[in-house]
Amino acid sequence: MIDKGEKIPFKERIEIRKRHTCEFFAEAKNRLKGKSILIACIAAVVLIGVIFVQNSKMIDSMNKILNQAEGNIHEIYDDSKVIAAYRQGSGDGLNAEDAFVLDKLTEVIDEIITEDMTDYEKEKAVYDWQRAWVTYSDEGLNPISAAADNYTPYGVLRSHNAICVGNATTFQLFMDALNIPCKIIHSTEQGEHAWNVVQLDGEWYHVDVTFDGGSGSKPSYAYFNVPDSVKDDGNWPWDHSEIPAANGTKYCYMLNNAEQCEDLYDVPAAIKKAIDEGAGFAAVILNDRTDFNRSVAEYISNSMYVENGSVYFSNAYSLDGKVVYKFDINRWNEGSGEIPPEVSEKLTGIINELNWGSDEGASYQTEEYEKDTYEKKYMK
């Protein structure tokens, strides 16, 4: 059966729609600079309708295709042969795909792992590398033939492209090679999703590379080493009798990086600090929780400014006897959707030279020219 990827769950549909809406309005904002308020308002109303229809059609179309594979659950890759070959230091007897996986596994471990690292440091090094290396399958410009393997380490390591099963099996591969206890959770009751649990110092933690939610190649660590109390939110149920309880907090990134606040009035400054540092979320612990509730948390998050993004209140979690409040920070114009200024500048020069014989030959296309032309034509 042809692999068509994963069904898009409702929560992810909302996030996709939100991201595309913000990107569309950011572009609209740039195009409407200098135009009258009336024209801008009319254009905004039209754009709202257009973006809603476009996003609805896009998501419905994607799900129409993906739903054809609703009953096609991806197989979990068996890495035992590759791990045995890694231990022996020889790939003799491996097929071509597993030999490629072994070579890449060895190359990456030699690059990012040192003997003096703790298991946690090794785990985080792999996590950081994988978040930088891999693009989720709906965002990358990848060959169709490569995307067909995006649920195995071979496809992930070859094409930089993964669905959740590919992320989970690739992370498992590295943990097995590094002798760090690790298991895969394969949730299939409400669509399909897969992630890992790892054991550090005798305690288990959830690790979800796919749902990290970082900006570009920078991880947010939102689901890095979290306990059951964070991950078990009902969206992706799993058989708890087959998976060890994950109650670890010692290496929980969210808890260890939570900002200590005296009361609710210190929360905005904690969120602003996280925004300025480029973090993917802000976690806060309040010494005094008087008057702090969901409405207050949402009021604060809705009032915080993020360029090309937003802040929203996620939830409150009980971690190691403390209540941690998590605010997610989303940025939609970073990563694969953003052209770095130096790339844009160099491309503009090359293209102008080809089109006009000079890198300044298309100066009439500047924003100032467009604004002046528009005002002369429409603002009389």
Phi, psi and omega in degrees: 000139181288132178284119180249013176089204187249150173292137181277116180289163184302316182300320181287328176300316180298318180295320178297315180297320180296316182296316180293325178296314180296319178297320182294317181288330175298318177294319180296322180300317179294320183286338184263005179300132176085358182266160185296155180298319182298312180297319180298319180295315179299315180297321181297318179298316179296318181296322178301313180296317181296313184294325179296315180294316181298313181295320180298314180295320182297310183293318179298320180294318179298315182289331177299320178286313185292329181294340177297337180255020185304324180271002183263089179277132184290141177286146177274126183297135176266110185265010188299320181293318180294318180295319177298319179294323179296318179295321182280343181075024181211136179261017180300132178092350178280148173286174187299319182292313180294327177295321177296315180300316179299315181298315181291320177302312180297317180299314183291317179299317178298330183279321191248349185247136174238158186294333184277000181286146170282169177300322179296317180295323176294314179302313182294324178297318178294316180300312180297317179297316183292321178296325179283327186280322193259137171251137177296148196298338181272003185243344187267152172268087185237150177299145180301321181297326179285322181297334180296339180257017188286007176253006178236155175303326179300311180294320181295312183288335181274321189247359184062026191227134184210149159259181188301320181296323176296318177298314184294317181289328177290316178297319177300318179305311182292319179296319178298318180296329183265006179062035175257118182306130186207143177227160177253131170262122182244095183270125184229008183285327182233066190086194182236131172210148181221143175206190186236160163236139179236155179249124178231127182050040175084357180243148183260148181221148172275141176226116181240095181296319185296317183267023181301316178076027180285174179259114183063232180268001182270120181291153172263341182062024182296330178234039179256111179060058177252153179276178178305324185298338178266315188280330186276070183259006177092347182287322183227081183292152177218165181281103184292340180287340181261346183243131180297146179299132180257097182242010182290143176228345184303321183249021178285115185298318181300313181293315184291341180248015177288138179275130179278121180242142180291314179207187185298336183284349175269350185296315180305320180294324178294320178292318180298322178298316179296321178298312182297331180274358180076021182287159179270349176201163174237127177247133182229148174239127182260127173291323178238112183264013180303130177070001180269119178219183183299320181297319178294317180299318180289326177297317179295312183297321180290341182267349182276139183262131172229123179297126180057040180189198181200167175240136172218149182285127183270294183186176175247135184232143175267112183230117177054041178079004179245153174261119181251125178260128186248129176244118179277139180244112182255136174231122190261348183255019179255167176080223188293341182269358184249137175264118178303142183306320182292326177290315180300316181296316181292318179297319180300316179298316180296313183292319178296322179296319180291321183281321192235359179080005179204145180287357175245010186292340182251032184299336181292348180273006182291164180299322180297320179295314181299318180296315182295316179297317182296315182294323178294324185277320190246344188255021180294000000 
